[in-house]
Amino acid sequence: MDIKKIVENIRNIDYSSMDTDSFLDDRDSQEFDTEWSKIFWQIDAEEIPNEVKKQAEIYKKEVFHVVDELTGGSELSEYISEDIELLLYGDYLNIQSEWFKKFINKYENGELPTGIL
C-alpha cells in the first residue's frame, strides 16, 4: 500500500460534484459500518510502533485539513482522516480481509469507499 499515493488521490478528488450527505449515509449503513468496525477491532494499538502511530497522525491531520478545505468543512474530513489510520494500522498488522483489500483498492484508485464494496 502506498499511503503517499492515497493521500495524493484524496487531494485530487472532485468533491464539488459529491453529494456529501448521501455519501455519509452510505458510510453509516450497516453493511459498511460493520465491515469497517471489524477491521478496527482487529487492531491492537499496543502492537503498533510509535513511528507508525506518528506517521498515521501526520497523515490524518494532513488529510483532515485538505478535505476540510476542499469541502468547506464537513464530517467527511473526519471520516476520511479516520480511514487513514485504519489503512496504516491495518497494513502494518497485515490484516487479511477481502473487504479490507477492496477498501484499500478504492483509495488506491482515487475513489472514496462507501456502501457495499
C-alpha positions in Angstrom: 0.0 0.0 0.0 1.3 3.4 -1.0 0.0 5.9 1.6 1.5 8.9 -0.2 -0.3 7.9 -3.4 -3.6 7.5 -1.4 -3.2 11.0 0.2 -2.5 12.5 -3.2 -5.6 10.7 -4.6 -7.7 12.1 -1.8 -6.3 15.6 -2.6 -7.3 15.2 -6.2 -10.9 14.0 -5.8 -13.6 16.4 -7.2 -15.6 17.0 -4.0 -17.7 19.7 -5.7 -19.8 17.0 -7.5 -20.2 14.8 -4.5 -23.4 14.5 -2.6 -21.8 14.5 0.8 -25.0 13.7 2.8 -25.7 10.6 0.7 -22.0 9.6 0.9 -22.1 9.9 4.7 -25.4 8.0 4.8 -23.8 5.2 2.8 -20.8 5.2 5.2 -23.1 4.9 8.1 -25.0 2.0 6.5 -24.9 -1.3 8.4 -23.0 -3.0 5.6 -20.2 -0.5 5.5 -20.0 0.2 9.2 -20.0 -3.4 10.2 -17.1 -4.2 7.9 -15.1 -1.1 8.8 -15.6 -1.9 12.5 -14.4 -5.5 12.1 -11.1 -4.2 10.8 -10.9 -1.5 13.5 -11.5 -4.1 16.3 -8.7 -6.3 15.0 -6.2 -3.5 15.6 -4.4 -3.6 18.9 -2.8 -0.2 19.4 -0.2 -1.7 21.6 1.1 -3.7 18.6 1.6 -0.5 16.6 5.1 1.0 17.0 5.4 4.7 17.8 6.9 5.5 14.4 3.8 4.1 12.7 1.5 6.0 15.1 3.3 9.2 14.4 3.1 8.7 10.7 -0.6 8.0 11.0 -1.1 11.2 13.0 0.7 13.3 10.4 -1.2 11.9 7.5 -4.5 12.1 9.4 -4.0 15.8 10.1 -3.0 16.5 6.5 -6.0 14.6 5.1 -8.4 16.2 7.6 -7.2 19.7 6.6 -7.2 19.0 2.9 -10.7 17.6 2.8 -12.0 20.2 5.2 -10.7 22.9 3.0 -11.9 21.3 -0.3 -15.4 20.6 1.1 -15.8 23.8 3.0 -15.9 21.9 6.3 -17.9 18.8 6.7 -17.9 15.5 8.6 -16.4 14.0 5.5 -12.9 15.2 6.6 -13.3 13.2 9.9 -14.4 10.0 8.2 -11.6 10.1 5.7 -8.9 11.0 8.2 -10.0 8.1 10.4 -9.7 5.9 7.3 -6.0 6.9 7.0 -5.3 5.5 10.5 -7.2 2.3 9.7 -5.3 1.9 6.4 -1.9 2.4 8.0 -2.5 0.3 11.1 -4.3 -2.5 9.2 -1.5 -2.5 6.6 1.2 -2.6 9.3 -0.6 -5.5 11.1 -1.1 -7.2 7.7 -4.8 -7.7 8.3 -6.2 -10.0 5.7 -9.8 -9.5 4.6 -11.5 -9.3 1.2 -13.3 -6.2 2.3 -10.2 -4.5 3.5 -8.5 -5.3 0.2 -11.4 -3.6 -1.6 -11.2 -0.7 0.8 -7.5 -0.2 0.1 -8.1 -0.6 -3.7 -10.8 2.1 -3.7 -8.4 4.6 -2.2 -5.5 3.5 -4.5 -7.8 4.0 -7.5 -8.7 7.6 -6.4 -12.2 6.7 -5.0 -13.7 7.1 -1.6 -15.0 3.8 -0.3 -18.6 3.8 0.8 -21.7 1.5 0.8 -21.2 -2.1 -0.2 -17.6 -2.7 -1.5 
